[in-house]
Amino acid sequence: MSSATASVTEPASVAPSWTEPPATLDEALGRAKALRPWIASRGAEYDATGADPADIMAALSASGVQAINVPAEYGGLLTQWQWGGVAPFIEAWHEIAAGDGSVGQMWGTGAFLSRVLLREEGLPEETRAQLAHEILHEGRRLANVFSERGTATPTVARRVAGGIVVDGTKTFGTNTAGGGRDLANVSVGLIDDDDPTRITPRVALIRLDAPGVEPAGDWNNMGQRATNSQTIHFRNTFVPDGWHYEAGAPHPAYLVTAMFGNASLLQGIGAGALDAAVEYLRGIDRASMPMFESAATDPVMHRRIGEMAARLTAAREFTLSVARRLDADPETLDFPELLVTAVQTDIVATQAALQVTADLFDLTGARSTAASHGLDRFWRNARTSGSHHPREATSAFVGSVVLNQTLPPLTDYIKF
C-alpha cells in the first residue's frame, strides 16, 4: 500500500515505545511509521486547544527517530555529508506530518537544525557533542528563530566578558513553547565595538529559560495551531562564548533541502487528511449518491479516493527522488538545477495538499463538518503552511527560469 493511502492501523491508546535506540536507518524510519497512527489520534485535540504537544514530542524523542539527522561521530546514524542521506529524513518527516501537521513542522525544524548545527564549524567541538547528546538522549528541541517581520528594529548583539548579549524581537518562534533548556537558533547583528555602524551577521543559540527571554504566547492562527509559533522578546539576554557562531553563506544544498522539506510537510498533511477521510467513511459507509448502496460499492467515491492517493503519491515520490540525488558527491551535483527541481516539488506538493484537504468534504458529506471530527484542521494546516511559500512566488521563480534560461536569486521570490 502506498504511504499516501489511508492507514488501516488502529491508533494505540498510548505511544509505542522501545528500550533501545534504533540501530539502522530503516529501523528509525519504522518507528516513525509506528508512531503515525498514535500522533494522528491526538491531532484534533491539540488543534482545538492550541496547547504544546509535549507528550508527542517526548515520544518522538524517546523513539530515537532523530538519530537519522545526527552524525555517526556523535552517536547518530548519519554517515554521509551534511546534506546527504536526507531521503530517510524526508520519509520520516512525511510519516510524522501525516500524523499531525503541527508536530510535523516542529519535528522537521529540529531535524533540519540538527544537520546545520552538528556540522557547523563555527561551533566548538564540545558544544556540538553536547548538543548531539541532548538531542539523542534528553529530548532537546530546537527552534529556528529568524523572522523579524513587523518589528521596529533588528535584533542585535554586543560583546561582553565571556560572550554576547542579545536584544530584540523575533516574530516567528515555531517549537518554542516547550521552554526550559530547549534552544532557539537566533539570527542577530553583532555590533562592532569600535564602529557601532558596522554590524556582522551572527547566530546565537539561546536557551529558552535564559534570563531576558520573554515568549509572548501570542500564536492564535487559523492553522498549525500547536506549533505555537509565537513572538519572542530578548532583553539583555546573555549567550556564552561557544554558543554563537558567524552566519556565513549557506551551502547551496541548504535551500534545496529547505524547499523539498517544505514539500514533504505539505504532502504529509495531505496524506493525513486522506487517512482521516477514509477512516470516517469506513465508519459511516456513506455513498456519494442514493443510487449507490454504500461507500464500499460506490465507483464515484472509489475514483475520487484514487485520484487523491495518486496526487499525494506522485508528490511524495517526486520529493524523494530529489532528496536521493543529494547522496551523490557534492562536487558533482548541479545545485542550480537541483534548486529549480526542489522548488517544483514544493509547488506540486502544495497543490496536492490543498486540493485533497478541500475536496475530502465532497466524499465525507455535511455531517463530517462537525467540530467533533476536526476534519477541517487539515485544510487549515495546509493553507497556513502553504502560505509561507506562496504558489505565485514559487511558480514565478520556476517560470522565470524556463522563459529566460537563467537562475534568478530565490530570495527575490521567497523570504527565508
C-alpha positions as CSV (number, residue, x, y, z in Angstrom):
1,M,0.0,0.0,0.0
2,S,1.3,3.4,-0.9
3,S,2.1,5.7,2.1
4,A,-0.2,8.3,0.5
5,T,-3.2,6.0,1.1
6,A,-5.0,5.7,4.3
7,S,-3.5,3.7,7.1
8,V,-5.6,0.7,8.4
9,T,-3.6,0.5,11.6
10,E,-5.7,1.2,14.7
11,P,-4.3,4.0,16.8
12,A,-2.9,2.9,20.1
13,S,-4.1,4.5,23.4
14,V,-0.5,5.0,24.4
15,A,2.5,5.7,22.3
16,P,4.6,2.8,21.0
17,S,7.9,2.7,22.9
18,W,11.3,1.0,22.5
19,T,14.0,0.1,25.0
20,E,17.0,0.6,22.7
21,P,17.9,3.3,20.2
22,P,17.4,2.4,16.5
23,A,20.4,0.6,15.1
24,T,19.7,1.3,11.4
25,L,18.0,4.0,9.3
26,D,15.3,1.5,8.3
27,E,14.6,0.8,12.0
28,A,14.4,4.5,12.8
29,L,12.0,5.1,9.9
30,G,9.9,2.1,11.0
31,R,9.5,3.8,14.4
32,A,8.2,7.0,12.7
33,K,5.7,4.9,10.8
34,A,4.7,3.1,14.0
35,L,4.1,6.4,15.8
36,R,2.0,7.9,13.0
37,P,-1.5,6.5,14.0
38,W,-0.9,7.5,17.6
39,I,0.1,11.0,16.7
40,A,-3.0,11.2,14.4
41,S,-5.2,10.2,17.3
42,R,-4.1,13.3,19.3
43,G,-4.1,15.9,16.4
44,A,-7.7,17.2,16.8
45,E,-7.2,17.8,20.5
46,Y,-4.1,19.9,20.0
47,D,-5.6,21.8,17.1
48,A,-8.6,22.6,19.3
49,T,-6.6,23.8,22.3
50,G,-3.5,25.1,20.7
51,A,-1.5,23.6,23.5
52,D,2.1,22.5,23.1
53,P,2.1,18.7,22.1
54,A,4.8,18.0,24.7
55,D,3.9,14.3,25.1
56,I,4.1,13.7,21.3
57,M,7.4,15.5,21.1
58,A,8.7,13.5,24.0
59,A,7.6,10.2,22.4
60,L,9.3,11.1,19.2
61,S,12.5,11.9,21.1
62,A,12.3,8.7,23.0
63,S,11.9,6.7,19.8
64,G,15.3,7.8,18.5
65,V,14.0,8.8,15.1
66,Q,16.0,12.0,15.2
67,A,19.2,9.8,15.0
68,I,18.6,10.0,11.3
69,N,19.9,13.6,11.4
70,V,22.7,13.2,14.0
71,P,26.2,12.4,12.6
72,A,27.6,8.9,13.5
73,E,30.6,10.5,15.2
74,Y,28.1,11.8,17.8
75,G,26.2,8.6,18.2
76,G,23.6,9.0,15.4
77,L,23.0,7.3,12.1
78,L,24.1,9.9,9.6
79,T,27.3,8.7,7.9
80,Q,27.2,10.9,4.8
81,W,28.0,14.6,4.3
82,Q,25.8,17.2,5.9
83,W,23.0,17.1,3.3
84,G,23.5,13.5,2.2
85,G,21.2,10.8,3.5
86,V,18.2,13.1,3.5
87,A,15.8,10.7,1.9
88,P,15.2,8.8,5.2
89,F,14.8,12.2,6.9
90,I,12.2,13.2,4.4
91,E,10.4,9.8,4.7
92,A,10.3,10.2,8.5
93,W,9.1,13.8,8.2
94,H,6.3,12.6,5.9
95,E,5.1,10.0,8.4
96,I,5.2,12.4,11.3
97,A,3.5,15.2,9.4
98,A,0.8,12.7,8.2
99,G,0.2,12.1,11.9
100,D,-0.2,15.8,12.6
101,G,0.8,18.9,10.6
102,S,1.9,21.0,13.6
103,V,4.0,18.2,15.0
104,G,5.5,17.6,11.6
105,Q,6.6,21.2,11.3
106,M,8.1,21.2,14.8
107,W,9.9,17.9,14.4
108,G,11.1,18.9,10.9
109,T,12.5,22.2,12.2
110,G,14.5,20.3,14.8
111,A,15.7,17.8,12.3
112,F,16.9,20.4,9.9
113,L,18.7,22.3,12.6
114,S,20.4,19.1,13.8
115,R,22.1,18.8,10.4
116,V,23.0,22.5,10.4
117,L,24.4,22.8,13.9
118,L,26.1,19.4,14.4
119,R,28.3,20.1,11.3
120,E,28.7,23.8,12.0
121,E,32.4,24.5,12.1
122,G,31.9,27.8,13.9
123,L,30.8,25.9,17.0
124,P,33.3,24.3,19.2
125,E,33.5,20.5,19.2
126,E,32.4,20.3,22.8
127,T,29.3,22.4,22.0
128,R,28.4,20.1,19.1
129,A,28.9,17.0,21.2
130,Q,26.7,18.3,24.0
131,L,24.0,19.3,21.5
132,A,24.1,15.8,20.0
133,H,23.8,14.2,23.4
134,E,20.9,16.4,24.4
135,I,19.1,15.8,21.1
136,L,19.5,12.0,21.3
137,H,19.1,11.4,25.0
138,E,17.4,14.4,26.7
139,G,14.6,15.4,24.3
140,R,16.2,18.7,23.4
141,R,14.1,20.6,21.0
142,L,15.5,23.2,18.5
143,A,13.8,26.2,17.1
144,N,14.8,28.4,14.2
145,V,14.0,32.0,15.3
146,F,14.9,34.3,12.4
147,S,11.9,36.3,11.3
148,E,11.6,40.0,12.2
149,R,8.7,40.9,10.0
150,G,6.6,43.7,11.7
151,T,9.3,44.6,14.2
152,A,10.5,48.2,14.5
153,T,14.2,47.4,14.9
154,P,16.5,44.5,14.1
155,T,17.7,42.1,16.8
156,V,21.3,43.0,17.7
157,A,24.1,41.7,19.9
158,R,27.1,43.3,21.6
159,R,30.2,41.7,23.1
160,V,30.6,41.4,26.9
161,A,33.0,39.5,29.0
162,G,32.6,35.8,28.2
163,G,30.0,36.1,25.5
164,I,27.5,38.4,23.9
165,V,24.2,39.9,25.0
166,V,21.2,39.9,22.7
167,D,18.3,42.5,22.4
168,G,15.4,42.5,20.0
169,T,12.2,40.8,19.0
170,K,11.6,37.8,16.7
171,T,8.1,37.3,15.3
172,F,8.0,33.6,14.5
173,G,9.2,31.0,17.0
174,T,8.0,27.6,15.9
175,N,8.7,24.9,18.5
176,T,9.5,27.3,21.4
177,A,6.5,26.5,23.7
178,G,8.4,23.7,25.4
179,G,10.6,26.2,27.1
180,G,13.2,25.0,29.6
181,R,16.5,24.1,28.2
182,D,15.2,23.9,24.6
183,L,17.3,26.1,22.3
184,A,16.4,28.9,19.9
185,N,18.7,29.4,16.9
186,V,18.5,33.2,16.7
187,S,19.9,35.4,14.0
188,V,21.4,38.6,15.3
189,G,23.5,41.5,14.1
190,L,26.7,41.8,16.1
191,I,27.7,45.4,16.7
192,D,31.3,46.2,16.3
193,D,32.9,47.6,19.5
194,D,34.9,50.2,17.6
195,D,32.4,51.1,15.0
196,P,28.7,50.9,16.0
197,T,27.6,51.4,12.4
198,R,29.3,48.1,11.4
199,I,27.2,45.1,12.1
200,T,28.2,41.5,11.4
201,P,25.6,38.7,10.9
202,R,25.8,36.1,13.6
203,V,23.6,33.3,15.1
204,A,23.1,32.8,18.8
205,L,22.0,29.5,20.5
206,I,19.8,30.8,23.3
207,R,18.2,28.6,26.0
208,L,14.5,29.5,26.3
209,D,14.8,29.6,30.1
210,A,17.7,32.1,30.0
211,P,17.1,35.4,31.8
212,G,15.7,38.0,29.5
213,V,13.9,35.6,27.2
214,E,10.2,36.6,27.1
215,P,7.8,34.4,25.0
216,A,4.7,36.4,24.1
217,G,2.3,33.5,23.8
218,D,0.5,35.3,21.0
219,W,0.1,32.5,18.5
220,N,-3.6,32.1,17.7
221,N,-3.7,31.3,14.0
222,M,-6.1,29.6,11.6
223,G,-3.9,26.5,11.2
224,Q,-0.8,24.8,12.5
225,R,-2.0,25.9,15.9
226,A,0.0,23.6,18.0
227,T,3.3,24.9,16.6
228,N,2.9,27.8,19.0
229,S,4.9,29.9,16.6
230,Q,4.9,32.8,19.0
231,T,6.7,36.2,19.2
232,I,9.8,36.1,21.5
233,H,11.5,39.1,23.0
234,F,15.1,39.1,24.0
235,R,16.1,41.7,26.6
236,N,19.8,41.8,27.5
237,T,20.0,38.1,27.1
238,F,23.5,36.6,27.8
239,V,24.8,34.0,25.4
240,P,28.2,32.4,26.5
241,D,31.1,32.1,24.1
242,G,30.9,28.7,22.3
243,W,27.2,29.1,21.8
244,H,27.2,31.7,19.0
245,Y,28.7,31.5,15.5
246,E,29.3,33.5,12.4
247,A,26.4,33.5,9.9
248,G,28.1,32.6,6.7
249,A,26.6,32.0,3.3
250,P,24.6,28.7,3.5
251,H,25.7,25.7,1.3
252,P,23.5,25.5,-1.8
253,A,22.1,22.3,-0.5
254,Y,20.6,24.2,2.4
255,L,18.0,25.9,0.2
256,V,17.4,22.7,-1.9
257,T,16.6,20.8,1.3
258,A,14.5,23.6,2.7
259,M,12.3,23.6,-0.4
260,F,11.7,19.9,-0.7
261,G,11.4,19.6,3.1
262,N,8.5,22.0,3.0
263,A,7.1,19.9,0.2
264,S,7.3,16.8,2.4
265,L,5.5,18.7,5.2
266,L,2.6,19.7,2.9
267,Q,2.4,16.2,1.3
268,G,2.3,14.7,4.8
269,I,-0.6,16.9,5.8
270,G,-2.5,15.9,2.7
271,A,-1.8,12.2,3.4
272,G,-3.1,12.6,7.0
273,A,-6.3,14.2,5.6
274,L,-6.8,11.2,3.4
275,D,-6.2,8.9,6.3
276,A,-8.9,10.7,8.3
277,A,-11.4,10.9,5.5
278,V,-11.1,7.2,4.7
279,E,-11.4,6.3,8.4
280,Y,-14.6,8.4,8.6
281,L,-16.0,6.8,5.5
282,R,-15.3,3.3,6.8
283,G,-17.2,4.2,9.9
284,I,-20.4,5.5,8.3
285,D,-20.1,3.7,4.9
286,R,-21.8,6.7,3.2
287,A,-22.1,6.6,-0.6
288,S,-21.8,9.7,-2.7
289,M,-25.4,9.4,-4.1
290,P,-28.5,7.5,-3.0
291,M,-28.3,5.3,-6.1
292,F,-25.3,3.5,-4.6
293,E,-25.7,1.1,-1.7
294,S,-22.6,2.1,0.3
295,A,-19.2,3.8,0.0
296,A,-17.6,0.3,-0.4
297,T,-19.6,-0.2,-3.6
298,D,-19.6,3.4,-4.9
299,P,-17.4,3.7,-8.0
300,V,-17.6,7.5,-8.0
301,M,-16.1,7.5,-4.5
302,H,-13.5,5.0,-5.5
303,R,-12.4,7.2,-8.3
304,R,-12.1,10.3,-6.1
305,I,-10.1,8.5,-3.5
306,G,-7.9,7.0,-6.2
307,E,-7.2,10.5,-7.6
308,M,-6.3,11.9,-4.2
309,A,-4.0,9.0,-3.5
310,A,-2.3,9.3,-6.9
311,R,-1.7,13.0,-6.4
312,L,-0.2,12.5,-3.0
313,T,1.9,9.6,-4.0
314,A,3.2,11.5,-7.1
315,A,4.2,14.4,-4.9
316,R,5.9,12.1,-2.4
317,E,7.9,10.2,-5.0
318,F,8.9,13.4,-6.7
319,T,10.2,14.8,-3.5
320,L,12.1,11.7,-2.6
321,S,13.7,11.5,-6.0
322,V,15.2,14.9,-5.5
323,A,16.3,14.0,-1.9
324,R,18.1,10.9,-3.1
325,R,20.2,12.9,-5.6
326,L,21.9,14.6,-2.7
327,D,23.6,11.3,-1.8
328,A,26.0,11.9,-4.7
329,D,29.4,13.6,-4.3
330,P,28.5,17.2,-3.7
331,E,31.4,18.2,-6.0
332,T,29.5,16.7,-8.9
333,L,26.0,18.0,-8.2
334,D,24.3,20.7,-10.3
335,F,22.9,22.7,-7.5
336,P,21.2,25.4,-9.6
337,E,19.2,22.7,-11.5
338,L,18.5,20.9,-8.2
339,L,17.2,24.1,-6.7
340,V,14.7,24.6,-9.5
341,T,13.6,21.0,-9.2
342,A,13.2,21.3,-5.4
343,V,11.0,24.4,-5.9
344,Q,8.9,22.4,-8.3
345,T,8.4,19.7,-5.6
346,D,7.1,22.4,-3.3
347,I,4.6,23.6,-5.9
348,V,3.3,20.1,-6.7
349,A,3.0,19.0,-3.0
350,T,1.3,22.3,-2.0
351,Q,-1.3,21.9,-4.8
352,A,-1.9,18.3,-4.0
353,A,-2.3,19.0,-0.2
354,L,-4.7,21.9,-0.8
355,Q,-6.8,20.0,-3.2
356,V,-7.1,16.9,-1.1
357,T,-7.8,18.7,2.1
358,A,-10.5,20.8,0.5
359,D,-12.1,18.0,-1.6
360,L,-12.4,15.5,1.1
361,F,-15.7,17.0,2.2
362,D,-17.2,16.1,-1.1
363,L,-16.5,12.5,0.0
364,T,-17.5,12.7,3.7
365,G,-20.5,14.9,3.4
366,A,-22.1,17.6,5.5
367,R,-22.2,15.7,8.8
368,S,-18.4,15.4,8.7
369,T,-18.1,19.1,9.1
370,A,-19.0,18.8,12.8
371,A,-16.3,20.2,15.0
372,S,-16.1,16.9,16.9
373,H,-14.5,15.3,13.8
374,G,-11.9,18.1,13.3
375,L,-11.5,17.3,9.6
376,D,-11.3,21.0,8.8
377,R,-7.9,21.2,10.5
378,F,-6.2,19.5,7.6
379,W,-7.2,22.3,5.1
380,R,-6.4,25.0,7.7
381,N,-3.0,23.4,8.4
382,A,-2.2,23.1,4.6
383,R,-3.4,26.6,3.9
384,T,-1.3,28.0,6.7
385,S,1.9,26.1,5.8
386,G,1.3,26.7,2.1
387,S,1.2,30.4,2.7
388,H,4.9,30.5,3.7
389,H,5.9,29.9,0.1
390,P,3.1,31.4,-1.9
391,R,2.4,29.4,-5.1
392,E,2.5,32.6,-7.1
393,A,6.1,33.2,-5.9
394,T,7.4,29.6,-6.4
395,S,5.7,29.2,-9.7
396,A,7.0,32.6,-10.9
397,F,10.6,31.6,-9.9
398,V,10.3,28.4,-12.0
399,G,8.6,30.2,-14.9
400,S,11.4,32.8,-15.0
401,V,14.0,30.0,-15.3
402,V,12.1,28.3,-18.0
403,L,11.5,31.5,-20.0
404,N,14.8,33.3,-19.5
405,Q,17.1,30.2,-19.1
406,T,18.9,32.0,-16.2
407,L,18.7,31.4,-12.5
408,P,17.4,34.4,-10.5
409,P,18.1,34.6,-6.7
410,L,15.4,32.5,-5.0
411,T,15.5,35.1,-2.2
412,D,14.0,37.6,-4.7
413,Y,10.8,35.4,-4.6
414,I,10.8,33.9,-1.1
415,K,11.9,35.2,2.2
416,F,13.6,32.6,4.4
